[in-house]
């Protein structure tokens, strides 16, 4: 078994958690703009896992294509002021 440096292992775990959280947020979000933001965050995590750590994901190619689209590449969360 190959052991990773603890910092590397933690970064991979953080990316997996971020991907999963973004997936949940995008699925549950009703606002289209916010949904695009969360989908972009999920794509970024998938891309980073593959490109930085060599961890494949079945939607990597789609994630790259989606991040080329302005609606994902420029997506932000806007704050609500009360």
DSSP file (Angstrom, degrees, kcal/mol; ACC not computed):
  #  RESIDUE AA STRUCTURE BP1 BP2  ACC     N-H-->O    O-->H-N    N-H-->O    O-->H-N    TCO  KAPPA ALPHA  PHI   PSI    X-CA   Y-CA   Z-CA
    1    1 A X              0   0    0      0, 0.0     2,-0.5     0, 0.0     0, 0.0   0.000 360.0 360.0 360.0 135.9    0.0    0.0    0.0
    2    2 A X        -     0   0    0      0, 0.0     2,-0.5     0, 0.0     0, 0.0  -0.756 360.0-148.9 -88.3 129.3    1.2    3.5   -0.9
    3    3 A X        -     0   0    0     -2,-0.5     2,-0.2     6,-0.0     3,-0.1  -0.856   8.9-142.9-100.9 133.7    1.0    6.0    1.9
    4    4 A X        -     0   0    0     -2,-0.5     2,-0.1     1,-0.1     0, 0.0  -0.572  29.7 -95.7 -88.1 153.5    0.4    9.6    1.1
    5    5 A X     >  -     0   0    0     -2,-0.2     4,-2.7     1,-0.1     3,-0.4  -0.463  40.6-116.9 -60.6 140.7    2.0   12.5    3.0
    6    6 A X  H  > S+     0   0    0      1,-0.2     4,-2.2     2,-0.2     5,-0.2   0.842 114.8  52.5 -54.5 -36.3   -0.6   13.6    5.6
    7    7 A X  H  > S+     0   0    0      2,-0.2     4,-2.1     1,-0.2    -1,-0.2   0.904 111.1  46.7 -66.4 -39.9   -1.0   17.0    3.9
    8    8 A X  H  > S+     0   0    0     -3,-0.4     4,-2.4     2,-0.2    -2,-0.2   0.924 112.0  50.2 -66.4 -44.8   -1.6   15.5    0.6
    9    9 A X  H  X S+     0   0    0     -4,-2.7     4,-2.4     1,-0.2    -2,-0.2   0.897 111.1  49.5 -60.3 -40.6   -4.1   13.0    2.0
   10   10 A X  H  X S+     0   0    0     -4,-2.2     4,-2.7    -5,-0.3    -1,-0.2   0.899 109.4  51.2 -66.6 -41.0   -5.9   15.9    3.8
   11   11 A X  H  X S+     0   0    0     -4,-2.1     4,-2.2     2,-0.2    -2,-0.2   0.911 111.5  47.8 -63.2 -42.0   -6.1   18.0    0.6
   12   12 A X  H  X S+     0   0    0     -4,-2.4     4,-2.3     2,-0.2    -2,-0.2   0.927 112.4  49.1 -63.8 -44.7   -7.6   15.0   -1.3
   13   13 A X  H  X S+     0   0    0     -4,-2.4     4,-2.4     1,-0.2    -2,-0.2   0.901 110.6  51.2 -61.3 -40.9  -10.1   14.4    1.5
   14   14 A X  H  X S+     0   0    0     -4,-2.7     4,-2.7     1,-0.2    -1,-0.2   0.896 109.8  49.6 -63.3 -40.3  -11.0   18.1    1.5
   15   15 A X  H  X S+     0   0    0     -4,-2.2     4,-2.6     2,-0.2    -2,-0.2   0.899 110.8  49.4 -66.2 -40.4  -11.6   18.1   -2.3
   16   16 A X  H  X S+     0   0    0     -4,-2.3     4,-2.4     2,-0.2    -2,-0.2   0.920 113.4  46.7 -64.4 -42.7  -13.8   15.0   -2.0
   17   17 A X  H  X S+     0   0    0     -4,-2.4     4,-2.8     2,-0.2    -2,-0.2   0.918 112.6  49.7 -64.0 -43.6  -15.8   16.6    0.8
   18   18 A X  H  X S+     0   0    0     -4,-2.7     4,-2.6     2,-0.2    -2,-0.2   0.904 111.1  50.0 -62.0 -42.0  -16.1   19.9   -1.2
   19   19 A X  H  X S+     0   0    0     -4,-2.6     4,-2.0     2,-0.2    -2,-0.2   0.929 113.3  45.4 -61.8 -46.5  -17.3   18.0   -4.3
   20   20 A X  H  X S+     0   0    0     -4,-2.4     4,-2.1     2,-0.2    -2,-0.2   0.913 114.0  48.3 -65.5 -43.0  -19.9   16.1   -2.3
   21   21 A X  H  X S+     0   0    0     -4,-2.8     4,-2.7     1,-0.2    -2,-0.2   0.918 111.8  49.6 -63.9 -43.2  -21.1   19.2   -0.5
   22   22 A X  H  X S+     0   0    0     -4,-2.6     4,-2.7     1,-0.2     5,-0.2   0.876 108.7  53.8 -63.5 -37.3  -21.3   21.2   -3.8
   23   23 A X  H  X S+     0   0    0     -4,-2.0     4,-2.0    -5,-0.2    -1,-0.2   0.924 111.0  45.3 -62.5 -44.6  -23.3   18.4   -5.4
   24   24 A X  H  X S+     0   0    0     -4,-2.1     4,-2.0     2,-0.2    -2,-0.2   0.929 113.9  49.4 -64.1 -45.5  -25.8   18.4   -2.5
   25   25 A X  H  X S+     0   0    0     -4,-2.7     4,-1.3     1,-0.2    -2,-0.2   0.909 111.9  47.5 -63.0 -42.3  -26.1   22.2   -2.6
   26   26 A X  H  < S+     0   0    0     -4,-2.7    -1,-0.2     1,-0.2    -2,-0.2   0.884 112.0  50.6 -67.9 -36.2  -26.6   22.3   -6.4
   27   27 A X  H  < S+     0   0    0     -4,-2.0    -1,-0.2    -5,-0.2    -2,-0.2   0.872 116.9  39.5 -67.7 -36.9  -29.2   19.6   -6.2
   28   28 A X  H  < S+     0   0    0     -4,-2.0     2,-0.3    -5,-0.2    -1,-0.2   0.582  92.6 104.0 -90.5 -11.0  -31.2   21.4   -3.5
   29   29 A X     <  -     0   0    0     -4,-1.3    -4,-0.0    -5,-0.2     6,-0.0  -0.548  45.3-172.7 -79.1 133.7  -30.8   25.0   -4.8
   30   30 A X        +     0   0    0     -2,-0.3     2,-0.4     5,-0.0    -1,-0.1   0.735  63.6  87.1 -93.9 -27.9  -33.8   26.5   -6.5
   31   31 A X  S  > S-     0   0    0      1,-0.1     4,-2.4     2,-0.0     5,-0.2  -0.633  71.4-146.6 -77.2 123.6  -32.1   29.7   -7.7
   32   32 A X  H  > S+     0   0    0     -2,-0.4     4,-2.3     1,-0.2     5,-0.2   0.886  95.7  51.3 -60.7 -42.1  -30.5   29.0  -11.1
   33   33 A X  H  > S+     0   0    0      1,-0.2     4,-1.7     2,-0.2    -1,-0.2   0.913 113.2  44.4 -62.5 -43.7  -27.5   31.4  -10.6
   34   34 A X  H  > S+     0   0    0      2,-0.2     4,-2.3     1,-0.2    -1,-0.2   0.860 110.3  55.8 -68.9 -35.3  -26.7   29.8   -7.2
   35   35 A X  H  X S+     0   0    0     -4,-2.4     4,-2.4     1,-0.2    -2,-0.2   0.911 106.4  50.9 -62.5 -41.4  -27.1   26.3   -8.7
   36   36 A X  H  X S+     0   0    0     -4,-2.3     4,-2.4     2,-0.2    -1,-0.2   0.896 108.3  53.2 -61.3 -40.5  -24.6   27.2  -11.4
   37   37 A X  H  X S+     0   0    0     -4,-1.7     4,-2.2    39,-0.2    -2,-0.2   0.944 111.0  44.7 -59.9 -48.9  -22.1   28.3   -8.7
   38   38 A X  H  X S+     0   0    0     -4,-2.3     4,-2.0     1,-0.2    -1,-0.2   0.865 112.4  51.5 -67.6 -35.5  -22.4   25.1   -6.8
   39   39 A X  H  X S+     0   0    0     -4,-2.4     4,-2.4     2,-0.2    -1,-0.2   0.900 109.6  50.8 -65.5 -39.0  -22.1   23.0  -10.0
   40   40 A X  H  X S+     0   0    0     -4,-2.4     4,-2.7     2,-0.2    -2,-0.2   0.895 108.0  52.3 -63.9 -40.2  -19.0   25.0  -10.8
   41   41 A X  H  X S+     0   0    0     -4,-2.2     4,-1.8     2,-0.2    -1,-0.2   0.896 109.8  49.0 -63.0 -39.5  -17.6   24.3   -7.4
   42   42 A X  H  X S+     0   0    0     -4,-2.0     4,-2.2     2,-0.2    -2,-0.2   0.926 111.4  49.6 -64.0 -44.5  -18.2   20.6   -7.9
   43   43 A X  H  X S+     0   0    0     -4,-2.4     4,-2.8     1,-0.2     5,-0.2   0.912 108.1  53.5 -60.7 -43.6  -16.5   20.7  -11.3
   44   44 A X  H  X S+     0   0    0     -4,-2.7     4,-2.4     1,-0.2    -1,-0.2   0.898 109.5  48.2 -59.7 -41.2  -13.5   22.6   -9.9
   45   45 A X  H  X S+     0   0    0     -4,-1.8     4,-2.5     2,-0.2    -1,-0.2   0.914 112.0  48.9 -66.1 -42.5  -13.0   19.9   -7.3
   46   46 A X  H  X S+     0   0    0     -4,-2.2     4,-1.8     2,-0.2    -2,-0.2   0.921 113.1  47.7 -62.2 -44.5  -13.3   17.1   -9.9
   47   47 A X  H  X S+     0   0    0     -4,-2.8     4,-3.2     1,-0.2     5,-0.3   0.914 112.1  49.0 -63.6 -44.3  -10.8   18.8  -12.1
   48   48 A X  H  X>S+     0   0    0     -4,-2.4     4,-2.5    -5,-0.2     5,-0.8   0.897 108.2  54.1 -64.8 -40.9   -8.3   19.4   -9.3
   49   49 A X  H  X5S+     0   0    0     -4,-2.5     6,-2.4     3,-0.2     4,-0.9   0.920 117.1  37.7 -58.2 -43.1   -8.6   15.8   -8.2
   50   50 A X  H  X5S+     0   0    0     -4,-1.8     4,-1.3     4,-0.3    -2,-0.2   0.946 123.4  38.3 -73.8 -50.3   -7.7   14.6  -11.7
   51   51 A X  H  <5S+     0   0    0     -4,-3.2    -3,-0.2    -5,-0.2    -2,-0.2   0.837 126.6  32.5 -77.6 -33.4   -5.1   17.2  -12.7
   52   52 A X  H  <5S+     0   0    0     -4,-2.5    -3,-0.2    -5,-0.3    -1,-0.2   0.794 136.0  19.7 -92.2 -30.3   -3.3   17.6   -9.4
   53   53 A X  H  <<S-     0   0    0     -4,-0.9    -3,-0.2    -5,-0.8    -2,-0.2   0.444  94.3-119.9-123.3  -2.7   -3.6   14.1   -7.9
   54   54 A X     <  +     0   0    0     -4,-1.3     2,-0.8    -6,-0.2    -4,-0.3   0.716  60.1 148.2  71.6  19.5   -4.3   11.8  -10.9
   55   55 A X        -     0   0    0     -6,-2.4    -1,-0.2    -7,-0.1    -2,-0.1  -0.797  40.2-140.3 -91.8 112.9   -7.6   10.7   -9.3
   56   56 A X        -     0   0    0     -2,-0.8     2,-0.3    -3,-0.1    -9,-0.0  -0.304  17.4-169.7 -73.5 155.3  -10.0    9.9  -12.2
   57   57 A X    >   -     0   0    0      1,-0.0     3,-1.8   -10,-0.0     4,-0.3  -0.992  29.2-126.4-142.3 142.1  -13.7   10.8  -12.1
   58   58 A X  T 3  S+     0   0    0     -2,-0.3     4,-0.1     1,-0.3     3,-0.1   0.666 110.1  43.8 -67.0 -15.9  -16.3    9.6  -14.6
   59   59 A X  T 3> S+     0   0    0      1,-0.1     4,-2.8     2,-0.1    -1,-0.3   0.150  77.2 113.0-111.7  19.7  -17.5   13.2  -15.4
   60   60 A X  H <> S+     0   0    0     -3,-1.8     4,-2.3     1,-0.2     5,-0.2   0.936  78.4  48.7 -55.5 -50.0  -14.0   14.8  -15.6
   61   61 A X  H  > S+     0   0    0     -4,-0.3     4,-1.9     1,-0.2    -1,-0.2   0.894 113.8  46.9 -60.0 -40.6  -14.4   15.5  -19.4
   62   62 A X  H  > S+     0   0    0      2,-0.2     4,-3.0     1,-0.2    -1,-0.2   0.895 108.7  55.1 -67.2 -39.8  -17.8   17.1  -18.8
   63   63 A X  H  X S+     0   0    0     -4,-2.8     4,-2.2     1,-0.2    -2,-0.2   0.905 107.8  49.5 -60.2 -41.8  -16.5   19.1  -15.9
   64   64 A X  H  X S+     0   0    0     -4,-2.3     4,-0.6     2,-0.2    -1,-0.2   0.930 112.9  46.9 -62.5 -45.7  -13.8   20.6  -18.1
   65   65 A X  H >< S+     0   0    0     -4,-1.9     3,-1.0     1,-0.2     4,-0.5   0.912 111.5  51.0 -62.6 -43.3  -16.4   21.5  -20.8
   66   66 A X  H >< S+     0   0    0     -4,-3.0     3,-1.5     1,-0.3     6,-0.4   0.897 105.3  55.9 -62.7 -39.4  -18.8   23.0  -18.3
   67   67 A X  H 3< S+     0   0    0     -4,-2.2    -1,-0.3     1,-0.3    -2,-0.2   0.642  99.4  61.7 -71.3 -11.9  -16.1   25.2  -16.8
   68   68 A X  T << S+     0   0    0     -3,-1.0     2,-0.4    -4,-0.6    -1,-0.3   0.635  87.0  90.5 -81.5 -15.5  -15.4   26.6  -20.3
   69   69 A X  S X> S-     0   0    0     -3,-1.5     4,-3.0    -4,-0.5     3,-1.5  -0.672  80.1-134.9 -83.5 131.9  -19.0   27.9  -20.3
   70   70 A X  H 3> S+     0   0    0     -2,-0.4     4,-2.5     1,-0.3    -1,-0.1   0.830 101.6  64.9 -55.1 -34.7  -19.4   31.5  -18.9
   71   71 A X  H 34 S+     0   0    0      1,-0.2    -1,-0.3     2,-0.2   -31,-0.1   0.780 116.9  27.9 -63.8 -24.4  -22.4   30.5  -16.8
   72   72 A X  H X4 S+     0   0    0     -3,-1.5     3,-1.2    -6,-0.4    -2,-0.2   0.813 119.6  53.7 -98.3 -44.5  -20.2   28.2  -14.8
   73   73 A X  H 3< S+     0   0    0     -4,-3.0    -3,-0.2    -7,-0.4    -2,-0.2   0.827 119.9  34.5 -61.0 -32.3  -16.8   29.9  -15.1
   74   74 A X  T 3< S+     0   0    0     -4,-2.5    -1,-0.3    -5,-0.3    -3,-0.1   0.269  87.1 132.9-106.9  10.2  -18.3   33.3  -13.9
   75   75 A X    <   +     0   0    0     -3,-1.2     2,-0.3   -39,-0.1   -41,-0.1  -0.376  28.3 171.8 -68.3 138.2  -20.8   31.9  -11.4
   76   76 A X        -     0   0    0    -43,-0.1     2,-0.6    -2,-0.1   -39,-0.2  -0.930  35.7-116.4-138.1 162.3  -20.8   33.6   -8.0
   77   77 A X        -     0   0    0     -2,-0.3     2,-0.4   -40,-0.1   -43,-0.0  -0.910  31.4-149.1 -97.5 123.3  -22.9   33.6   -4.9
   78   78 A X        -     0   0    0     -2,-0.6     2,-0.3     1,-0.0   -44,-0.0  -0.778  14.5-124.1 -95.1 140.2  -24.5   36.9   -4.3
   79   79 A X        -     0   0    0     -2,-0.4     2,-0.5     1,-0.0    -1,-0.0  -0.574  16.4-131.9 -82.9 141.6  -25.1   38.0   -0.8
   80   80 A X        -     0   0    0     -2,-0.3     2,-0.5     2,-0.0    -1,-0.0  -0.819  17.5-154.0 -93.6 127.8  -28.6   39.0    0.3
   81   81 A X              0   0    0     -2,-0.5    -2,-0.0     1,-0.1     0, 0.0  -0.891 360.0 360.0-104.5 129.2  -28.7   42.2    2.3
   82   82 A X              0   0    0     -2,-0.5    -1,-0.1     0, 0.0    -2,-0.0   0.395 360.0 360.0-108.0 360.0  -31.6   42.7    4.6
